[in-house]
């Protein structure tokens, strides 16, 4: 599909990430292409989408790269 929207998701809850994957699997024009438990892990991926569903209440130890995510996106 030409107009496919690729998104990523960052959350430390594995069940929520799996729920996103299941939900987007049934959406024809949106594809979840990358998931990660932390911002650091997400930014380490090559070619990660710039549209990101982000956990707004991440554990403090997982927030060190939040400014980098904003800069990259």
C-alpha positions in Angstrom: 0.0 0.0 0.0 1.4 3.4 -1.0 0.1 5.4 1.9 1.2 3.1 4.6 1.8 4.9 7.9 4.7 3.3 9.8 4.8 3.9 13.6 6.8 2.8 16.6 5.9 2.3 20.2 7.9 2.8 23.4 6.5 1.3 26.6 8.0 -0.8 29.4 4.8 -2.9 29.6 5.2 -5.9 27.2 1.5 -6.7 27.2 0.6 -3.2 26.0 3.2 -3.4 23.2 1.7 -6.7 22.1 -1.8 -5.2 22.3 -0.7 -2.4 20.0 0.8 -5.0 17.6 -2.5 -6.9 17.5 -4.6 -3.8 17.1 -2.5 -2.4 14.2 -2.4 -5.8 12.5 -6.1 -5.3 11.7 -5.6 -1.7 10.4 -4.9 -1.7 6.7 -3.1 1.6 6.4 -1.1 1.7 9.7 1.8 -0.7 10.5 3.6 -1.0 13.8 7.2 -1.5 12.6 9.2 -1.1 15.8 8.7 -1.5 19.5 11.0 -1.0 22.5 10.9 -0.9 26.3 12.9 2.3 26.5 13.8 5.4 24.5 17.4 4.2 24.5 16.5 0.9 23.0 14.3 2.6 20.4 16.9 5.1 19.3 19.5 2.2 18.9 17.3 0.7 16.1 18.3 1.6 12.6 15.4 3.0 10.5 12.9 3.3 13.4 9.8 5.3 12.4 9.6 8.9 13.4 5.9 8.6 14.5 6.1 7.1 18.0 3.5 6.1 20.6 5.4 7.0 23.8 4.8 6.0 27.4 4.2 9.3 29.1 5.0 7.9 32.5 8.2 5.8 31.9 10.1 4.5 34.8 12.7 7.1 35.9 15.7 4.9 34.9 14.4 4.8 31.3 14.1 8.5 30.7 17.7 9.5 30.0 17.3 9.8 26.2 13.9 11.6 26.1 15.5 14.8 24.7 17.4 12.8 22.1 14.1 11.2 20.9 12.5 14.7 20.5 15.6 15.9 18.6 15.6 12.8 16.3 11.9 13.0 15.6 
